[in-house]
Amino acid sequence: MKPLLEMRGITKRFPGVLANDAVDFDVRAGEIHALLGENGAGKSTLMKILFGLYAPDKGSILIDGEPSRVDSPASAIAAGIGMVHQHFMLVPTLTVTENVALGLESQRFGRPDLDEVRARIIELSATYGLTVPPDAYLWQLAVGERQRVEIIKALLRKARLLVLDEPTAVLTPGEVDDLFVTLRRMSNDGQGLIFISHKLHEVLALADRITVMRDGCVAGRTVPAETDREGLAHMMVGRPVKLAPEVAETQDRGVRLSIKGLTVVGDRGTNAVEDLNLDVRGGRILGIAGVSGNGQRELAEAVAGLRPSASGSVTIDGKDITGVGPSTARSSGLAFIPEERMRDGAIGSFTVSENLMLLAHAEPRFSRRGVLHSTAIRNHSQMLVDEYAVKTPDLTTTTSALSGGNIQKLILARELEGEPAVLLAAQPTRGVDIGAAEYIHERLVAQRGRGTAIMVISEDLDEVLALSDEVAVMFEGRVVAVIPRADCTVAELGLLMAGGIGSEAA
């Protein structure tokens, strides 16, 4: 049987980078083919070539055995190729319905039939558990909610070949199971699917075949029956990888972060966090689990002083920091790794050194009477780059030129340099590769050992379970349970995340 898709000898160069080096890749009708690789391995470039966003320098694309010219997303869609993008192709100033309607054939009087589109969004939301408010503007949605919009867009366009880039990142375990049933049904109907995910257990559970890329080349091909998570990680990175950090016993330093009765209003004018109570103890990691859009982002912003609270209090080591603003919160002992690193954590146009010094530049060791000490700043920045293994050509490199994992390491270095009392880490490894995630996890565990109280907010349940001493589950702005890690099961957490009642529910 001829493959539904063949990509032969695909080569793509960018200035100073060979992104794809004579890559061969194919998908058969009726199969799910997983594509793995670290950030920068070349898999995103390969998929952008498939979807007509990039033109290959060399190579060819065949569909049903026939050469196909895919030179734009429109031609890709016409050829039966659909794509759920990791980096959203959405318009922030439009509503969910308007975004989904863009490019659809269904029209009324020469304009998209928004009533029909809205009805189909509601239908798909109910069918697949991809809850999104159809009338909300995109700018009002959390990151995970925006990804659901991308998934719905793809489901509304009946493609013969569908590329899914990290499609489960915002789903509960139960919703992942439901999605996998849907994907299997699609493959049984003869559709081909390309599944890109960093969750290796999902790849092993779903894929028929697996292709691994590294440094722009195909590093290996395998099938789930002949490998495991450790084998896939080794193939991706080129060395053995610790998939879960070693978390040793540490001394309990008592409550350092205390949140009492916190209520926070969200962007839509309703309570995103409601009467929330949490304590985080020094030398411990409290993981916050929940589906995106259940108040996690607003909770993090309120604790960090970036969003006002309607009521309640936040204290660090007994000092009330409620509503004091980010500067005072930091001076009170808070370090913050934000959910969106390039919007809230770093300034892309600044150099590596400038971003490392954002918090400390006014200290006497780095400036005097408004004059910066360039040698002290350079030495300090180099020390942080070396200590946190930030890969950068030099300290004057523009931060936006770094990979996502190295930008996250840079933020981590800056935030932890002052030995904070409390660390709030929101989605600390989202969008970073396995090697960088391994390093970030080790740093969080090391900071726990120094007595810092750490709150990790993550939609990656594996990450929450690997790091946490306790897991708090959020649903619709409330904490519905706080469970010791030893008592956690994926099934119970998934039920609580979906609004069910677990045995430990509060």
C-alpha positions in Angstrom: 0.0 0.0 0.0 1.4 3.4 -1.0 1.9 5.8 1.9 -0.6 8.6 2.2 2.3 11.0 2.6 5.9 10.8 1.7 8.6 13.4 2.4 11.8 12.5 0.6 15.2 14.1 1.2 13.8 17.2 2.8 16.6 19.8 3.4 16.1 23.2 4.8 18.8 25.8 5.8 18.5 29.0 7.7 21.4 31.4 8.3 24.0 29.4 10.2 21.6 26.5 10.8 20.9 23.3 8.9 17.4 22.7 10.3 16.6 19.6 8.2 19.3 17.4 6.6 17.9 15.0 3.9 15.0 13.9 6.1 12.8 11.0 4.9 9.4 10.7 6.6 6.1 9.0 5.6 2.6 8.4 7.0 0.3 5.6 5.9 -3.4 5.9 5.6 -5.0 4.6 8.8 -1.9 5.0 11.1 -0.8 7.3 13.8 2.9 8.2 13.3 4.6 9.9 16.3 7.3 12.4 15.7 9.7 13.1 18.6 12.7 15.4 19.1 14.1 18.1 21.4 13.5 21.8 20.6 15.7 22.5 17.7 15.8 18.9 16.4 14.0 20.0 13.2 10.6 18.4 13.7 8.7 21.8 13.7 10.6 22.9 10.5 9.7 19.6 8.8 6.0 20.1 9.7 6.0 23.7 8.6 7.3 22.5 5.2 4.5 20.0 5.1 1.9 22.7 5.8 3.3 25.1 3.3 4.7 27.6 5.8 8.3 27.0 4.6 9.7 26.0 1.2 12.3 23.2 1.3 15.7 23.9 -0.3 15.8 20.3 -1.5 13.4 17.3 -1.4 9.9 16.4 -2.5 6.4 15.8 -1.0 4.2 13.0 -2.4 0.6 12.5 -1.5 -0.9 9.2 -2.6 2.3 8.5 -4.4 2.0 11.6 -6.6 4.3 14.7 -6.3 2.5 17.5 -4.7 3.4 21.2 -4.6 2.6 22.5 -1.1 3.6 26.1 -1.1 1.0 27.7 1.3 -1.4 26.6 4.1 -4.2 27.0 1.5 -2.6 24.5 -0.8 -2.0 22.2 2.2 -5.6 22.3 3.2 -6.7 21.8 -0.4 -4.4 18.7 -0.4 -6.2 17.3 2.6 -3.6 18.3 5.3 -4.7 19.8 8.6 -2.6 21.1 11.4 -3.0 21.9 15.1 -0.1 24.3 15.7 1.9 24.5 18.9 2.3 28.3 18.4 -1.2 29.5 17.9 -2.5 30.8 14.6 -5.2 32.9 16.2 -6.2 36.6 16.2 -6.3 38.0 19.8 -8.9 40.7 19.0 -11.5 38.2 17.6 -13.8 35.9 19.5 -13.4 32.2 19.6 -16.2 31.8 17.1 -14.7 34.3 14.7 -11.3 32.7 14.9 -12.7 29.2 14.2 -14.8 30.7 11.3 -11.7 32.1 9.5 -11.2 30.2 6.3 -14.3 28.0 6.6 -16.3 27.5 3.4 -19.7 27.8 5.2 -20.9 31.3 4.4 -24.1 33.4 4.5 -24.4 36.4 2.2 -20.7 36.3 1.5 -19.8 36.3 5.1 -19.0 33.4 7.6 -22.1 31.9 9.1 -21.2 32.6 12.7 -24.4 31.1 14.2 -23.6 27.8 12.5 -19.9 27.9 13.6 -20.9 28.7 17.1 -23.3 25.8 17.2 -20.6 23.4 15.9 -18.1 24.7 18.6 -20.6 24.0 21.3 -21.3 20.5 19.8 -17.5 19.7 19.6 -16.9 21.1 23.1 -19.5 18.7 24.5 -18.3 15.7 22.4 -14.6 16.0 23.1 -14.4 17.8 26.4 -12.7 20.8 24.8 -14.6 23.4 26.8 -14.1 26.9 25.4 -16.5 29.9 25.7 -17.5 30.6 22.0 -18.2 34.3 22.6 -15.0 35.2 24.6 -12.2 37.1 23.0 -8.9 35.3 22.5 -7.0 37.8 24.6 -9.2 36.8 27.6 -8.2 33.1 27.4 -5.5 31.3 29.2 -2.8 29.6 27.1 -4.3 26.2 27.4 -7.8 27.5 26.4 -6.3 28.9 23.2 -4.8 25.6 22.3 -8.3 24.0 22.7 -9.5 26.5 20.1 -6.8 25.3 17.7 -7.9 21.7 18.3 -11.5 22.6 17.5 -10.4 24.4 14.4 -8.7 21.3 13.1 -11.7 19.1 14.1 -14.0 21.3 12.0 -11.9 20.8 8.9 -12.1 17.2 7.7 -8.5 16.5 6.7 -7.2 13.2 5.4 -3.9 13.9 7.1 -3.9 15.7 10.5 -0.8 17.0 12.3 -1.3 17.4 16.0 1.5 19.3 17.8 1.2 18.7 21.6 -2.6 18.3 21.5 -2.9 16.8 25.0 -1.1 19.5 26.9 -4.4 21.0 28.3 -6.4 17.9 28.9 -7.2 15.9 32.0 -6.2 12.2 31.9 -9.9 11.3 31.2 -10.0 13.8 28.3 -6.8 12.4 26.9 -8.3 8.9 26.9 -11.4 10.3 25.1 -9.2 12.1 22.6 -7.2 9.0 22.0 -10.4 7.1 21.3 -11.3 9.8 18.7 -7.9 9.7 17.1 -8.0 5.9 16.9 -11.5 6.1 15.3 -10.1 8.6 12.7 -7.2 6.3 11.9 -9.5 3.3 11.6 -11.5 5.3 9.1 -8.3 5.6 7.0 -7.0 9.0 8.0 -3.3 9.5 8.7 -2.2 11.3 11.8 1.1 12.8 12.8 1.3 13.0 16.6 3.9 15.3 18.2 4.2 15.1 22.0 6.8 15.4 24.8 4.8 12.9 26.9 6.6 9.7 26.1 4.0 7.5 27.7 1.3 8.9 25.5 3.4 8.2 22.4 4.0 4.6 23.5 0.2 4.2 24.2 -1.0 5.8 20.9 1.5 5.5 18.1 1.7 2.8 15.5 5.2 4.0 14.5 7.7 6.4 16.0 10.3 8.6 14.3 12.9 10.4 16.4 14.8 13.5 15.2 18.0 15.0 16.5 20.1 17.8 15.2 18.1 18.1 12.0 18.4 14.4 11.1 16.4 11.2 11.7 18.1 9.7 14.8 16.0 6.5 14.7 12.8 4.8 13.9 11.0 2.3 16.1 7.6 0.9 17.2 6.2 1.0 20.8 6.6 -2.8 21.3 10.4 -2.5 20.8 11.2 0.5 23.1 10.3 2.3 26.3 10.4 5.8 27.7 14.0 5.6 28.7 14.9 4.3 25.2 13.1 7.1 23.4 14.6 9.8 25.7 18.1 8.4 25.0 17.4 8.4 21.3 16.2 12.1 21.5 19.1 13.5 23.6 21.9 11.1 22.7 22.6 10.2 26.3 20.7 8.6 29.3 18.1 11.0 30.8 16.5 11.1 34.2 12.8 11.3 33.5 12.0 12.0 37.2 14.3 13.8 39.7 15.5 12.2 42.9 13.5 13.9 45.7 15.2 13.3 49.1 13.7 14.0 52.5 14.3 17.5 53.7 13.7 19.4 56.9 10.2 21.0 57.3 10.8 24.8 57.8 7.2 25.5 58.6 4.7 27.6 56.7 6.4 30.2 54.6 3.6 31.1 52.0 0.1 31.3 53.4 -3.0 32.1 51.2 -6.2 32.7 53.1 -9.7 33.3 51.6 -8.2 34.6 48.3 -10.7 35.8 45.7 -9.5 37.1 42.4 -11.5 38.6 39.5 -10.6 37.4 36.0 -10.5 39.2 32.7 -14.1 38.3 32.0 -15.3 40.1 35.1 -16.2 37.0 37.1 -14.3 35.4 40.0 -11.5 33.3 38.6 -10.3 32.4 42.1 -12.8 32.1 44.9 -12.2 31.8 48.6 -8.9 29.8 48.1 -6.8 28.6 51.1 -3.4 27.1 50.7 -0.2 26.8 52.8 3.2 26.0 51.4 5.9 24.9 53.8 9.6 25.6 53.6 11.6 22.6 52.2 8.5 21.3 50.4 7.0 21.6 46.9 3.2 22.0 46.6 2.0 21.1 43.1 -1.1 22.7 41.7 -2.9 20.4 39.2 -5.8 21.4 37.1 -7.0 21.9 33.5 -6.0 25.3 32.1 -8.5 28.0 32.7 -9.5 27.0 36.2 -7.9 30.0 37.9 -4.3 28.9 38.0 -3.0 31.9 36.0 -5.0 34.4 38.1 -3.8 32.7 41.3 -0.2 33.1 40.2 -0.6 36.7 39.1 -2.3 37.6 42.4 0.4 36.0 44.5 3.1 37.7 42.4 1.5 41.1 42.8 0.6 41.4 39.1 -3.2 41.2 39.6 -5.3 42.7 42.5 -7.3 40.5 44.8 -10.9 41.2 45.6 -10.5 39.7 49.1 -8.3 37.5 51.2 -4.6 37.7 52.1 -1.2 36.5 51.0 1.7 36.3 53.5 5.3 35.3 53.2 7.0 34.4 56.5 4.1 36.1 58.3 4.4 39.4 56.3 1.3 40.5 54.5 2.0 41.1 50.8 -1.6 41.3 49.6 -1.8 43.8 46.8 1.6 45.3 47.4 2.8 45.0 43.8 5.5 42.9 42.3 8.5 44.9 43.5 7.5 44.7 47.2 6.5 41.1 46.8 10.0 40.3 45.5 11.7 42.3 48.3 9.6 40.3 50.7 11.2 37.0 49.5 9.2 36.0 46.5 10.7 34.7 43.2 8.5 34.2 40.2 8.8 32.1 37.1 5.8 33.3 34.9 3.7 31.2 32.6 4.6 33.1 29.5 8.3 33.6 29.7 8.7 36.0 26.7 5.8 38.2 27.8 6.3 38.4 31.6 9.7 36.8 32.3 12.2 38.3 29.9 12.6 41.1 27.5 13.4 39.6 24.1 15.3 42.7 22.7 17.5 42.8 25.8 20.8 41.0 26.0 21.4 37.9 28.1 23.3 40.1 30.6 20.7 42.8 30.7 17.9 40.2 31.5 20.0 38.6 34.2 20.5 42.0 35.9 16.9 43.2 35.7 16.4 42.7 39.4 19.9 43.4 40.8 21.2 46.3 38.7 20.5 49.0 41.4 22.4 47.1 44.1 25.6 48.9 45.3 27.8 46.1 44.0 26.6 46.8 40.5 26.1 50.6 40.4 26.9 53.7 42.2 25.2 57.1 41.9 23.4 55.8 38.7 26.7 54.6 37.1 26.7 50.9 36.3 29.8 48.9 37.1 30.3 47.0 33.8 33.0 44.7 35.0 31.0 43.6 38.1 27.9 43.1 35.9 29.8 41.1 33.3 31.5 38.8 35.9 28.2 38.2 37.7 26.3 37.5 34.5 29.0 35.1 33.4 28.9 33.3 36.7 25.1 32.8 36.4 25.4 31.6 32.8 28.0 29.1 33.8 26.2 27.9 37.0 22.8 27.4 35.2 24.2 26.0 32.0 22.6 28.7 29.8 23.8 28.0 26.2 24.5 31.4 24.6 27.2 32.6 22.2 28.0 35.4 24.6 26.5 37.7 27.2 25.6 40.3 24.5 23.4 37.9 22.6 19.8 39.1 22.2 17.7 36.9 24.5 15.1 36.3 21.8 17.8 34.4 19.9 18.0 31.7 22.5 16.0 28.5 22.6 13.0 28.3 24.9 14.9 26.0 27.4 17.8 28.4 27.6 15.5 31.4 28.2 13.8 29.5 31.0 17.2 28.7 32.5 18.1 32.4 32.3 14.9 33.3 34.2 15.6 30.6 36.7 19.1 31.9 37.3 17.9 35.4 37.9 15.1 34.5 40.2 17.0 32.0 42.4 20.2 34.1 42.7 18.8 35.8 45.8 17.9 32.6 47.7 14.1 33.4 47.9 11.9 32.4 50.8 9.1 31.4 48.3 9.4 30.3 44.7 6.3 30.4 42.5 6.9 28.5 39.3 4.1 28.6 36.7 4.4 26.0 33.9 8.2 25.8 34.5 8.9 23.4 31.6 6.2 24.2 29.1 7.7 24.2 25.6 11.2 23.2 26.6 12.9 20.0 25.6 13.6 16.9 27.7 17.2 17.9 28.5 16.2 21.4 29.7 13.2 20.0 31.6 15.5 17.5 33.4 17.8 20.4 34.4 15.0 22.6 35.6 13.5 19.8 37.7 16.9 19.2 39.4 17.2 22.9 40.2 13.7 23.1 41.7 14.5 20.1 43.9 17.8 21.6 44.9 16.1 24.8 45.9 13.6 22.8 48.0 16.6 21.4 49.8 17.6 24.9 50.8 14.4 25.5 52.6 12.5 27.5 50.0 8.7 27.0 49.9 7.9 26.1 46.3 4.6 26.2 44.5 4.6 24.6 41.1 1.6 25.2 38.8 1.6 22.8 35.9 -0.9 21.3 33.5 1.6 18.4 33.0 0.4 15.8 35.5 3.6 13.8 35.2 5.6 16.9 36.2 3.3 17.6 39.2 3.6 14.0 40.4 7.4 13.9 39.9 8.1 17.0 41.9 5.5 17.5 44.6 5.3 16.6 48.2 1.6 17.5 48.1 -0.8 18.0 45.2 -3.6 20.6 45.3 -6.3 20.2 42.6 -8.0 23.3 41.3 -11.4 23.3 39.6 -13.4 26.4 38.7 -11.2 28.7 40.9 -11.4 26.5 44.1 -9.1 24.0 45.6 -11.1 20.8 45.7 -8.5 18.6 47.3 -5.0 18.6 48.8 -3.5 15.1 48.7 -0.1 13.8 49.9 2.0 12.7 46.9 2.2 9.1 48.3 -1.6 8.9 48.2 -2.1 10.3 44.7 -3.3 8.3 41.8 -3.7 9.5 38.2 -7.2 8.3 38.1 -8.3 10.2 41.2 -6.5 13.4 40.2 -8.1 13.2 36.7 -11.5 12.8 38.3 -10.9 15.8 40.6 -9.5 18.0 37.7 -12.7 17.3 35.8 -14.9 18.4 38.6 -15.6 14.9 40.2 -15.3 14.0 43.8 -12.3 12.1 45.0 -11.8 10.3 48.3 -9.6 13.2 49.6 -11.8 16.0 48.2 -12.1 19.0 50.6 
